[in-house]
Amino acid sequence: MRPNRRSILTGLSASAAAGLLTAPAAQAAETSTTSTGTSAGGSPWVSRAADAWRSLLDHFAHDDGSGLLREQVPVGEDDPTYSYEWPFSQAHVAALDLTGIPGTGRRYRQDRQELAAAQQLYWTDASSTGLPGFASAPLPPYAGGGDLFYDDNLWVGLLDVQQHLMTGDRSALREARRISDLVDSGWDTDDSHAAPGGVFWTQAPWSSDRNTVSNMPAAQLDLRLFQITHDHRYVDRALRYLAWTNRHLRRGDGLYWDHLNLEGVVDETIWSYNQGVPVGVHVLLHQVTGERKHLAEACRIAEASLAWFVDGGRLDAHPPFFNSIWFKNLLLLESVTGGRTYRDAMAAYAERMWTTRREQDSGLFVFPDGETGGATTMLLQQAAMVQVFAVLAWKRKDHALLY
């Protein structure tokens, strides 16, 4: 069984989790950037993405031919031999993002193909709803599999639709459709529950939470699937997920809380990725329906989240693997509205992380470990930084392909 994801987040202080921690002094000491978000002397993003990716492979790859990766560096005493599915999928996303870099992207195609093959080592038919999906750990002989997490599967589904949009890969589209069906099977059908409905976070018996992150990415995946297939059941699903999340987890200012349990108790943490995905959902709804109100709502959420995280000095207290998702959805919005406010904020964040978090010798991005008091690099963290640098190196028109 994969550990409760909340254990990953305990490295953040309670005040940071509540969105009350101001950014470190390094945020104020941001390096000088031009109005295009690049360092003086030209864009650094191509070389920085390559550097971060090389460091990821150097430190996290196994040499046993599996294609699987480690969980963190240095390896912890209780770490599994191979990473859990969520971190692995984010390395897979990073490789896909690298292939989108103009001119040099083709160099990463083999890496992406190898990770895509290793991704299948998590695929299982052992599901509580009877539909297959990605387990939280690799299957034998590499590990014992594990419970299915709906959000873990959704990140792969969104990766799949991005892969399809970038390359026309039909097998990726088929997998995305299977993941959509799996997630739909996780809808709460018990009317006796407080706030009935919503997709559960996981099939694991130790959690009955229904989360923003198990519902909004589901809506985003299904809207992408509708754009590709024109199958109206995907729009129906997306609207159901969106309506439930808005009813129970949206604040008045447009920001989203994390989850609620079966008793209706809400965890009011404001995480960055839980704001980004709703932005993307409303952008896609605007594209699907042609209704300007959805674009206006995407802008409202984006503006509120920028004020909360950047103007409020909270961004650097949040994990880079949440921030990368937030930023990518903001880039999707700007692919429709134009402007560069959000890209510039992303570039400033990327510059800051390069300056303050990167170890020069190893090329790893090192973050405080709140559990041990030391420092560590999680696969999730390194992969997120690769994603950030890679998409900053994309052509702006290609941001329309994100999530």
N, C-alpha and C positions, 0 to 999 in steps of 0.2 A: 504494500500500500504506500502511495506517495504521501509524505507528510502534509499536514494541513498547510495550505499556501500561506495562511496568516503567519506561520512561523518564519517565512521568508521576510516578512515585513517587520518583524520585531526589531530588526536592526535600526529602524527609525524610532525616534523618541515618540512618546505619546503626543507631545505637542506638535511634532511634525505631521503625524498621522491626522491630527485634527486640523491641519492647515494653519497652525499658529506660529511655526518656527520661521524666523526670518532667514533669508539666505545668508550664507557665510560671507565673510569679508571679501573673499575672492570674487564674489559676484560683482561687487562694486569696482574691483580692480580689473575689470574686463579689458582685454587687449583691444587696441584700436582696430576698427573695421571700417571699410568704405560703405557708402550708401547701398551697395549691392550685397552687403553681408559677407564680403570676402576680405581676406587680409591684404594689406598694401603689397603690391607686387604681383597680384593675380590670385586666381582661385586655388585654394589649397585642398579642396575636398577630394579630388581624385586620388592624390597621393596619400592623403590621410586615411581614406577608406581602404586603400591597398595595404597600408601599414597596419591598421587595426585588424584587418582580415588575416594577414600573415601571422600576426601575433596570436590570434585566436587559434589558427591551425597548429602553430608551433607548440602551444601550451595545452590545448584541450583535445587534440586528436589522438586516438589510439592507433597503434601500429599493428593491430591484429586483423586488419582487413574488413572489420565490421562496418566501418564508416561512422560509427557512433562516437560520441564526445563525452568528455568529463563534465562534472557538475560545477566545479569551482577550482580555483588555484589560489593558494595551496590547497591540496586535497585534504578535506576534513576527515577526522577519525571515523565518523559515521556516514560518510558519503558513499553512495552506491558506486559501483565500478563505472557504470554508464549513466549519463544524465537522465533526468526525468524528461517527459515528452515536451512539456512547455518550453524549457530552455532549448531543447534540441530544435523545436519548430522555429524558434526565433533565430537560430543560426541558419536554418534553412531559408527563412525570409531574408536574412542578410545576404545570403548568396544570390537569391533572386534579385534583390535590389541592386547588387553589384553588376549583374548582367545588363541592367538598364542604363549604365553609364555610357554616354556616347564615346565611341572610339575604342575604349578599353574593355567594355562589358563582355565581349566575346571570350576574354581570357578566363572568365569565371564560370563559363557554361559547364565545364566538366565537374567543377566543384559542386555546382548546383545539382547536376545529375547524380553525383555520388551521394549527396545528402538526401535527394529525393528517394533513392533506393533504400538508404538506411532508415528513412522515415517509415517505410513499410514494416520495419521490424517491431513497430509499436501497434500495428493493426491487429484487431482481435474481434472474434465473434462473441466473446464472453461479455454480454451486456445485459443489464437488468431489464431493459425494455425489448430485448430480442433483436435489436438492430446493431450492426457492427460499427466500430469506430476505433479511434486511437486510444489505447490504454495509457495510463500515466507512467509506465515503465516498459522497456522492451520485453518482448515475450521470450520464453526459453529458446535457445540455450543461454541467452545473454542475461536475462533476469526473469522475474516471475510475473511480468505483466502488472496489472493493478486496476484500480477503479477508473472509470471513464469520467472525465471532467468535460462538461459541455463547452466551456469557454476555451479549453485547450484545443478541442476539435474545431471550434469556430475559427481560431487563428489559422489553422491549416486550411480550412475551407476558403477563407479570404485570400490566403496565399495561392490557393488553386485558381481562384477566379482571376487574380492578377497574372498568374502564369498563363492562363488561357487568353486573357486580353493582350498580353505581350507577344505570345507565340502562336496562338490558335490551338494549343494542346488540348485535344479532346479527352484524353484520359484524365487530365486535371479537372476538366469540367464534370466528368462523371463522378469523380471522387467528391467534388464540392456538392453535388446533388445528393449523394449518399449522406454526407455530413448534415446537410439541411434536414433530411428525413430523421436522422438520429436526434438532432436537437429538438425537432418538433415533438418527438416522442417523450421528451423530458418536460413537457408542459404539465403544470399542476392542475389536475382535474377534480380535486377534492373540494367541494363547495363548503365544507365545514371549516376549512382553514381560514385564518384571518387573511384578508386581501387575497382571496382565491385567484388562481391563475399564475402566470409567470413561469418561465423556464427555471428549473432548479440549477444550482451551480454544478452539482456533481451527482453521480450515482452512488457515491460512498455513503454508507449508512450513518456515518457520524456527522453529517451535515444535511439540514433541510432548508438551507437558505436559498432565496431567489434573489439574484443579483442583477444590477445594471449590466455587468459584464457577461452575463449569460443570456441576456435578452436583447440589448442593443446591437452587439455584433451579429446576433441571429437576424435581426431586421436588416442590417447592412448586407449580410451575405445573400439574403433572399431578394433584396432589391437588385443586387448585381446579377443574380440568377435570372430574374425577370428581364433585365436589360438584354441578357444574352439569349434566353430561350423563349421569351414572350409567353411563358406559362403563368397564368394569372393566380394560380394557387400560391405562388411565391409572394405576390403583393399582398394577398389576404393574410398570410403568415406575418409578414413584416408589419403590417398595420396592427395586428393583434399584439405583437411583442411591444411595439412602440406605445400603444394605448395603455397597456398595463404598466409599463415602466413610468410613463408620464403621470399616471394616476397615483402611483405609490412611492416613487423615488425621486421625483423632480421637485426642486425648490422653486420658490416664486421668482427668483432671479434667473432661472434657466439652468442652474447648476444641478448636478445629480449626486445623490447620496449613494452609498455602496450597496447595501442589501437590506432585506428584512427577513425575519424568521417566521415560523408558522404561527407564532403568537402575535404577529404584527409589529414587533419591536424593530425599529429602523436603526441601522448603523449609519450615522450621519457623516462619516468620513468623506471628504472630497478628494478623490484621487484624480490625477491628470488624465489618465486614459478613459475614465468614465465620462469625461467632458468631450474628449475628442471624437469618440465613436458617434455620439448623437449628432455632432456637427456633420459627420459624413453621411449619416442616415438621412438628414434633412436635405443635404445636397442631392443625394440620389433620388429622394422623393420629388424634389423640384424637377429633376431631369425626367423622371418617369411620368409625372402628372402635368408638368408645365405650369404649376401653380406657384406664383411668386411668394406666397405666404411661407412655404417651406424654406425657400432661400433666405427669407427674412429671419426665420427662426434659427437657421444655421448661423447666420451672422450674429444674432443675439447671444447664442450660447458661446460662440467664439469670442466675442467681445467681453462677456462676463468672465470667461475662463482666463483670458489674457490679463484682465484686471486682477483676478484672484491670484494667479501664479506669478506673473512677471511684475506687474505694478506692485503687487502685494509682497514681493520678495520671497515667495514660497517655493518657486520652481525647483531649485537645487536641492531642496530637502526631500524631493520625491524621486523614486527610482528611475534611472534612465530608461528602463524597459517599459515604464508607463509613459514617460515623456516622449519617447519616440513615436508611440501610437498617437498621442495627442497631436504632435507636430504634423505627422503625415496626413491626418484628417484636416488640419488647417491648410495644408498645401492643396489638398483636394478642393477645399472651398475657394482658395484663391485661383485655382484653375478655371473657375467659373466667374468669379467677381473681378479678377484682376487685382492689381496692387501687390505690395510686397511686405506689408506689415508683419505677417506671420512668418514669412520666410526669413526676414531680417531677425526676428526674435529667435528663430531656430538657429540661424547662423551664429548669433551672439552666444547662444547656449553651447553650440558645438565648439566654438573658439574657447569658451571658458573651460569646458571639460578637457579639451586638449591641453590647455595651459596648466590647469590645477589638479587634474586627476590622472594624467598619463605618466607612467613610469618610463623614463627615457631608455633604460637598458632593456626592459622586457617588451615595451610597447603595449603593456596591459593598462587598462583603466582600473584604478584601485579606489575602492570606496570603503568607508568605515564599516566595521562589523559590530553592530550593537550588542550581539550576544557574547562575543569573546573580548571585546574591547580592542581588538586588533584591526587588521585590514584584510580585505579579500577581493578577488575578482571572480564574480559569478559568470558563468557562461551567458546568462541572461543579460548581464551588464555589458560585457564585451560585444555581444551580438547587437545589442541596441545601439551602441556607439557606431558600429559598422553601418547599420541602417541609416543613422542620422547623416553620417558623412556621405554615404552613397547617394541618397536621394537629393542632397544638396548639390551633388554633381550632375544630376539629371537635367535635361532640357525642361524648361518650365511647362511646356505643353504636355509633357509626359506625366505630370503630376495628376492628371485626370485619370490615370490608371490605378492610383493608390487606393487600396481598400474599397 
